Amino acid sequence: MKFETLPGFRAFYPDECALRNFIFSKWKASANAYTFIEYDAPTLEPIELFKEKSGSEIVNQLFNFTDKGGRAVALRPEMTPSLARLIGAKANSLRLPAKWYSIGEQFRYERPQKGRLRSFYQFNVDIFGESGVGAEAELIACLIDSFKSLGLDSCDFKICLSDRTLWVLFLKTFGISDENMNSVLSLMDKAQRINVEKLKESLLEYIPDDYESFLDSLSQLIKVKNIEDLSSFFNALSFREKVVDDIESRLNDWRRLLDLVNYIGLDAYIDIDFTIVRGLAYYTGFVFEAFEADGKGRALAGGGRYDDLIHRLTGNQMSAVGFAMGDVTLIDLLRIKKKLPVFNLNPDFYLVFSDEKLRSYAMQDASVLRNAGFKIEYPFKSQSFSKSFKSLKQRDINFAILYGAEEIDKDNVKFINLKTGKENLISRANGKLVNELRKFM
Ligand code: HAM
């Protein structure tokens, strides 16, 4: 075909649009239950906003061009930098903590593949001005409830929890300098996906002497599954460097966060998992990703704390933590788990008439019924009753209202339940129609 949809972009036919709206409505309801308020930001931004702030992986995936005014611009690959700018600009007048959410389209020039497209929707949920782990607990709970509202549960998905703070402390004990920290973190983020030889080659650049013991420690760290093992691992490590106090204080944050998650009864959904590092450069504390329960497939959601980004962008200090859930992997999961709803795009009532002279009665009633909140359809060209009923059956429509000359003469219509075949005469006199019809629904 001559004009095809661009690779990685989707057209939404009505059924797909219904699914998208359904997901958005669940996302909105979850955000509302947690009193997150909605914001939005431009889809097109100055490219500078994303350069360095999001990390090299995302910058390589930008949809960017020079606009007619000579500005270097990019379609947003994520919401967080725009949001950080919005919050930073009002940092002094905002009531804190601020809890904001948004649902919007994002664009990344990735190789289109399962779970990854070039245009996708994200549900972004963020909290500002709260540095305690209560904010993380609130977000993790909201993320879990969003999945649950779509019919998914702990047998379907899990939240993998990790920590950039402990990652940095771990890397510091192996002598990684501040200036190399982001490069090594980015390597660690890819460690599970790239081959061992390539990893070794890149790591030797940063850890020339201690390489073997580093790998040994790394393999222990990624096996840690509970707070006791996490504690023992870091307490043993801390003898290598003078970071004992930092580690103890951080382990206390971990205990507090796990306690909070426990209080809400969500511990069954949480896995401690240090293979999670997160590709984005701005994270500073706890990070988490959601996956299918068996760990297969691409991430369903990702987030974490980013306490420096707003300062770096706007000069105003503001602690921040949030997550984004994507629609593409979510729809794949709902499909696999057979949780995709069936949408009824049919009218509540179809008004049938075989004679154009009766159209005016049907149209009058259509208006009354639509104003009462019903979905009403009638034919643009009248057709025989038999033809109408055949097509209504094919469309699986439940109820029809029949306008026959005989009935209309007495100001009546015939209500027909197409599933049971039952017919009832109903009066349309004196505005009775709506109430009469409700009796049969
Ligand atoms: P992210 O991990 O880059 O985080 O994206 C979050 C989610 O968006 C992913 O888990 C995935 O579901 C979806 N996603 C990302 N890229 C694609 C793609 N190419 N195709 C389909 N879905 C995709 C962020 O974007 C952070 N800004 C999240 C955040 C909010 N952190 C703090 N606040």
Boltz pocket constraint, residues with backbone or C-beta under 6 A from the ligand:
constraints:
  - pocket:
      binder: B
      contacts: [[A, 77], [A, 78], [A, 79], [A, 80], [A, 108], [A, 110], [A, 115], [A, 116], [A, 117], [A, 118], [A, 119], [A, 120], [A, 121], [A, 122], [A, 124], [A, 125], [A, 126], [A, 280], [A, 290], [A, 299], [A, 300], [A, 301], [A, 302], [A, 303], [A, 304], [A, 306], [A, 321], [A, 322], [A, 323], [A, 324], [A, 325], [A, 326], [A, 327], [A, 328], [A, 329]]
      max_distance: 6.0
